[in-house]
Structures are given as structure tokens and as C-alpha cells.
Amino acid sequence: MEILNYTDAHHDFRKRLREFLEKEVTPHAKHWEKDGIVSRSAWKKMGQAGFLCTEVGPDYGGIGGDFLHAVIITEEISRTYQNGLVTSVHSDIVVPYITSFGSEELKKKYLPRCVSGDIVCAVAMTEPGAGSDLAGITTSAVEEDNKVILNGSKTFITNGILADLVVLAARDPAVKDPYQAVSLYLVESGTPGFEKGRRLKKMGLWSQDTAELFFSNCRIPKSNRLGKKGDGFLMLMEKLQPERLICSIWAVAAAERILEWITAHCRETCISEKPISKSQAVQFGLVEMATEVKLGRTFVDKLIRDHMDGENVVVETSMAKYWTTDMVKRVADRALDFSGSFGILEKNWMAQAWRDVRVMSIFAGTNEIMKSIAAKFLGL
Ligand SMILES: Cc1cc2nc3c(=O)[nH]c(=O)nc-3n(C[C@H](O)[C@H](O)[C@H](O)COP(=O)(O)OP(=O)(O)OC[C@H]3O[C@@H](n4cnc5c(N)ncnc54)[C@H](O)[C@@H]3O)c2cc1C
């Protein structure tokens, strides 16, 4: 029995998406990797084709799909040999803050353009002095009359350079308890006092733009606050579960692609006229990799179903995030060994895949933090 209930409409969506990505995304992968950023036109084409923010309803221009659409997009993007156009950050991680906590006015103003790809979103929590420890953020938000004045800086922000709209976590400096001091605000690119800094050069995910953001007496309307003042931590906690699940789906999909690639490579590469896939040492390695990938797939599919059923899977998503992102690193590492010197050549995808997956255990909450969360919920 299939764990996930994909309908014919989902299968058709996957088919259309795969054809679209083969034509509009895969051919640009190498170019974007060199540029360190993806093209804005790719975002617009994704939006125009109905592949952004698939869970947004027709009232705001979306198709009103379910979480399986997000799963399909994450899986299919892993076939494009690039990790820059990770639309899940925009569609499934940032935009849900607006759909869940935004006022009707904010939804009407922003959601249709998020769906169409005219607006690219980012979420800005991390600061130079506060990564894992979000309670330590110092970016301030002082609410005065109908305005909010923002001061501080953020770093490592995905889509930072391309972002038109940022969900910003900032604290009221007058409130001592950090868990009651943080609120979330929507800040438009181009607002006076909001500057984008450097595009950070990273060891992996080269085509994914990651940037610093600066706020200096940046004034935004108070109506741009999401939800109630001081509820920022609660909102972040609620949305971090799907974020970690998306990250796990991405990790498993990446591991599946790497396994496909290395299996084909081992079948095609001959030593003394015999494919290396006939060597028992290589066979055992491939079987071990396939077993890990299968375990990841089974675990993640079960979590997708539980998440869609509305179950609380905080512990399991934390476990899945750490295990799947460590698993894909093991698979990539072994695949690189089996591909020999061929694999380390920049022109071959394996080198890029290896360095891209290396970063996954660090973002969306480090794997140590995932284990700390699980330990807490297990009452340890
Ligand atoms: C490619 C990429 C994209 C990112 N995108 C975004 C984004 O879009 N928005 C955003 O806000 N942030 C983003 N981040 C930031 C990311 O969320 C942080 O890097 C992450 O939370 C870890 O914070 P840190 O890097 O400051 O590491 P630190 O918190 O300094 O951690 C350093 C080490 O200490 C360990 N550690 C820290 N605290 C504990 C603890 N309590 N118990 C056990 N071990 C601990 C960590 O596990 C880690 O091994 C991104 C990061 C990367 C690499």
C-alpha cells in the first residue's frame, strides 16, 4: 500500500512540472552556479506556470493545492542539477507566515504577487551573534504610533539579494523576556533604511543567493506586523516543523538522485573490461547506500502523511532533519569515492552535489539542535 495518497491530479502536476523544469531550469544550472544567483525570470516563469505557493487558495491567485504539491516540487527540483532555485523556501517556508498570521489587508496586498513570482520572499532570523540561540537576537523593533522603527542586521539569509519581501524577526528592547519580546514584520525591499549587503560566498549551494541584510532607522507601517505583538517565537515554533520536514524531503530526494547517478556511473565504468558494479566491494557499498536512502524515504513519507493528518510530529521531524541530512552526506561521500577522480572534476555534477549536501546539517536548525529538541521532548 502507498503511504501517500497521490491522485491523478498530483501525477499530472508532477509530469507538467518535470517537463517545465527540464526546459526552463536544468539548462541554466551551470550558469547560475557560476553567477552565484539564479535569474529573476526563472522565478516569474515558475509563478506564471502555477508552480509557486501551491497551497495558497484561489482567493489570492493560487491553485489551493495540498502539502503533496510542495513535496512534488521539492523532489522534482532535485532533478535539475541546481539548488539555487529552491522555491520551497519562498513557497512553503516564508509565505505560510503570511497566510497563517497576516491580516486580510496584507494577504490581499502580497499573496497574489508571491504566487505569480513577482515577489520573492525571504525569512530573516539569524544574526551575526545569534544563530542557534534565537533568544539572543538584538535587531530591535520599536512601535511608535502607526510606525515601527527597525534597527539591526541579519546574516545568512536565503534569497537575500533577490528578496522583495522579508519576514523579519525583531525584538522590543523594552521587553526583558526574549520569548515575549520577538515579533515578526514584513519589510519590503526598497524601504528607506533597509539595505542589502554582500552576497556571501559559500563552500556549497553556490547558486543559492545568501546575503546580509541591514536595517538602520527603517520605518515600516505597524500594520506590517504579522499576528500579535510578542508572538514571534510562537509563530516561528509553529512554522519550524514544516520547514524541517521540507528539509528532510529535500535531503532524501538529493540522496535518491546521487544514488541514481552513482549506480549508473558504476554500471558504465569498466576496469579490465568489467563494470565496477560487478565488483562485490562496490555492490555492497551501493546496497548499503540504497538501504539508507530507502530508510529515509520510508521515514519521511510517513512523516508527510502524519503532518498532513495534523499530528504533532515535532520530535519525529527533528529526528528526520538530523538523520536524513547526515544520511545524504554519507551517501554523497561514498558516491564521490566510487566515482574516483572523475567525480571531483568541477564539470561533473557529483562534485557540486557533494559540496551542496554538506551544508544541509547546518541550516534550518543545526543537527545538534535537532537532537537537543528531541531529547527535551523525550524527557531526557
Ligand atoms: C546555506 C544557509 C542558508 C541559511 N538560510 C537562512 C535563512 O534564510 N534565514 C535565517 O534566518 N537563517 C538562515 N541560515 C542560518 C542558519 O539557520 C544558522 O546557520 C543556524 O541556525 C546555525 O546558527 P550558526 O550558524 O550561528 O551556528 P551556531 O549557533 O554558532 O552553532 C555553532 C555550533 O554550535 C552548536 N550549538 C549551538 N548551540 C548549541 C546548543 N544549545 N546545544 C548543542 N550544540 C549547540 C551548533 O550545533 C553548531 O555545531 C542559513 C544558513 C546556511 C548555512
PDBQT file of the ligand as one rigid body, heavy atoms in Angstrom, charges set to zero:
ROOT
HETATM    1  C1  LIG A 401      23.051  27.956   3.380  1.00  0.00    +0.000 C 
HETATM    2  C2  LIG A 401      22.398  28.566   4.574  1.00  0.00    +0.000 A 
HETATM    3  C3  LIG A 401      21.168  29.204   4.433  1.00  0.00    +0.000 A 
HETATM    4  C4  LIG A 401      20.560  29.813   5.531  1.00  0.00    +0.000 A 
HETATM    5  N1  LIG A 401      19.376  30.482   5.359  1.00  0.00    +0.000 NA
HETATM    6  C5  LIG A 401      18.840  31.175   6.396  1.00  0.00    +0.000 A 
HETATM    7  C6  LIG A 401      17.666  31.978   6.211  1.00  0.00    +0.000 A 
HETATM    8  O1  LIG A 401      17.088  32.033   5.119  1.00  0.00    +0.000 OA
HETATM    9  N2  LIG A 401      17.204  32.683   7.274  1.00  0.00    +0.000 N 
HETATM   10  C7  LIG A 401      17.809  32.667   8.500  1.00  0.00    +0.000 A 
HETATM   11  O2  LIG A 401      17.347  33.321   9.402  1.00  0.00    +0.000 OA
HETATM   12  N3  LIG A 401      18.933  31.902   8.697  1.00  0.00    +0.000 NA
HETATM   13  C8  LIG A 401      19.455  31.172   7.690  1.00  0.00    +0.000 A 
HETATM   14  N4  LIG A 401      20.597  30.420   7.865  1.00  0.00    +0.000 N 
HETATM   15  C9  LIG A 401      21.239  30.419   9.169  1.00  0.00    +0.000 C 
HETATM   16  C10 LIG A 401      21.064  29.115   9.908  1.00  0.00    +0.000 C 
HETATM   17  O3  LIG A 401      19.753  28.974  10.349  1.00  0.00    +0.000 OA
HETATM   18  C11 LIG A 401      22.101  29.109  11.034  1.00  0.00    +0.000 C 
HETATM   19  O4  LIG A 401      23.362  28.933  10.412  1.00  0.00    +0.000 OA
HETATM   20  C12 LIG A 401      21.862  28.020  12.037  1.00  0.00    +0.000 C 
HETATM   21  O5  LIG A 401      20.728  28.308  12.802  1.00  0.00    +0.000 OA
HETATM   22  C13 LIG A 401      23.073  27.836  12.971  1.00  0.00    +0.000 C 
HETATM   23  O6  LIG A 401      23.465  29.040  13.526  1.00  0.00    +0.000 OA
HETATM   24  P1  LIG A 401      25.006  29.469  13.466  1.00  0.00    +0.000 P 
HETATM   25  O7  LIG A 401      25.470  29.309  12.064  1.00  0.00    +0.000 OA
HETATM   26  O8  LIG A 401      25.119  30.819  14.070  1.00  0.00    +0.000 OA
HETATM   27  O9  LIG A 401      25.775  28.423  14.336  1.00  0.00    +0.000 OA
HETATM   28  P2  LIG A 401      25.920  28.428  15.929  1.00  0.00    +0.000 P 
HETATM   29  O10 LIG A 401      24.614  28.618  16.580  1.00  0.00    +0.000 OA
HETATM   30  O11 LIG A 401      27.013  29.383  16.296  1.00  0.00    +0.000 OA
HETATM   31  O12 LIG A 401      26.415  26.957  16.195  1.00  0.00    +0.000 OA
HETATM   32  C14 LIG A 401      27.792  26.537  16.105  1.00  0.00    +0.000 C 
HETATM   33  C15 LIG A 401      27.882  25.106  16.621  1.00  0.00    +0.000 C 
HETATM   34  O13 LIG A 401      27.466  25.060  17.991  1.00  0.00    +0.000 OA
HETATM   35  C16 LIG A 401      26.403  24.121  18.133  1.00  0.00    +0.000 C 
HETATM   36  N5  LIG A 401      25.446  24.595  19.128  1.00  0.00    +0.000 N 
HETATM   37  C17 LIG A 401      24.974  25.852  19.282  1.00  0.00    +0.000 A 
HETATM   38  N6  LIG A 401      24.095  25.888  20.301  1.00  0.00    +0.000 NA
HETATM   39  C18 LIG A 401      24.010  24.637  20.797  1.00  0.00    +0.000 A 
HETATM   40  C19 LIG A 401      23.248  24.018  21.840  1.00  0.00    +0.000 A 
HETATM   41  N7  LIG A 401      22.411  24.739  22.599  1.00  0.00    +0.000 N 
HETATM   42  N8  LIG A 401      23.415  22.699  22.060  1.00  0.00    +0.000 NA
HETATM   43  C20 LIG A 401      24.266  21.972  21.296  1.00  0.00    +0.000 A 
HETATM   44  N9  LIG A 401      25.013  22.493  20.281  1.00  0.00    +0.000 NA
HETATM   45  C21 LIG A 401      24.881  23.803  20.034  1.00  0.00    +0.000 A 
HETATM   46  C22 LIG A 401      25.749  24.043  16.760  1.00  0.00    +0.000 C 
HETATM   47  O14 LIG A 401      25.036  22.845  16.595  1.00  0.00    +0.000 OA
HETATM   48  C23 LIG A 401      26.959  24.149  15.875  1.00  0.00    +0.000 C 
HETATM   49  O15 LIG A 401      27.564  22.896  15.746  1.00  0.00    +0.000 OA
HETATM   50  C24 LIG A 401      21.197  29.767   6.796  1.00  0.00    +0.000 A 
HETATM   51  C25 LIG A 401      22.422  29.093   6.943  1.00  0.00    +0.000 A 
HETATM   52  C26 LIG A 401      23.020  28.495   5.862  1.00  0.00    +0.000 A 
HETATM   53  C27 LIG A 401      24.321  27.794   6.048  1.00  0.00    +0.000 C 
ENDROOT
TORSDOF 0
